[in-house]
Each structure stands twice: as structure tokens, then as C-alpha cells.
Amino acid sequence: MTDNLAEYLSSHDIDFDTLLQVIRYLIAEESSDLTVEEMRDEMIARAAEPDQIAYVIGRITTEPERLEELALWVLASLWAEHSRRDQLRVLVAESEAKMPVVEVGILATSVLYGSYLLLTRGVRRTETTVKRKADGTYEIRTVTEYTDPTRLVGYIASIFRRLPGS
């Protein structure tokens, strides 16, 4: 059993559909089986630019290479957490044994939700500054910088830059 994700995926002959199924099963587990609408609503509620959620879902739905890029980023990010590898191996086995979901919109939303979950905890840097204003009151500013492994992920991160307490 290999610890190298590329070798693991290659040895199991994981195709595009199976990859998306793995992400879908993973997100179902992580989100306690939220519906597509509930995932979308949560992302919209947390997004700094809510209208961009539909845009990104539309983009990754019509551009399979972007959907695969984002799905692989989600999978690789989780694979990097050694404690998650057994769970991912089980999901791969389950995905290989079941018929794929044909609705690409469900898969696109699941993949975007997976990136949302990763990015909202994937903060590279947070800087909080407290300043006294001329009127004697205080102002607190927080700047959060997310990791940017790819341009698409960086773009998605900018949508979710508003976090609770910021």
C-alpha cells in the first residue's frame, strides 16, 4: 500500500467519474449529507461575493478540466493529512463498486463545497490590528490570507474571504 497519492490513483486506475464519486462520498460524510441546495446556501452565506458561487459552479460544470483540477486539489489536500488516508481508500473502493452520479451539477457543487471546507480552514496568514481612532474609539481590522495552490482555488478563496468574527 503506497502513501504516494499519484501512485495510489494510478494503481487503482481512477478515472474522472470515480474521482468525482470519491469527492461526493467524502463531502456527504463531512457535511452530514447536506443537500446540494444546503451546500450552496451555506457557501453563499459565507461568501464575500455571493453571486460568484453560481458563476464558479457554472464554470466548473462546463469545464471538466477545471472540475477535475479542483477535485484533485481537494483530494490531495486531504491525502496530505495522514490520518485521512484510510478513509479515502475506503471511499475509493466504494466509488469503484457503484454506478457514478450522472448529474454534473451535483458533483460540481460537491467539489466546490469540498474546496470551501478546506479553504475556510486553510488560512495562510491572519493579521489583526487594533487602532485608536481620533474620536477615542477603537477599530479592529483583520486581514486573512489563504493559501493559493492554483489560480482557480485562489479565486474561490477570494469568494470565501469573509469569516465569522472578521
Secondary structure as UniProt FT lines:
FT   HELIX           5..11
FT   TURN            12..13
FT   HELIX           16..30
FT   TURN            31..32
FT   HELIX           36..46
FT   HELIX           51..62
FT   HELIX           64..79
FT   HELIX           82..84
FT   HELIX           85..97
FT   HELIX           104..119
FT   TURN            120..121
FT   STRAND          123..132
FT   TURN            134..135
FT   STRAND          138..146
FT   HELIX           151..159
FT   TURN            164..165
//
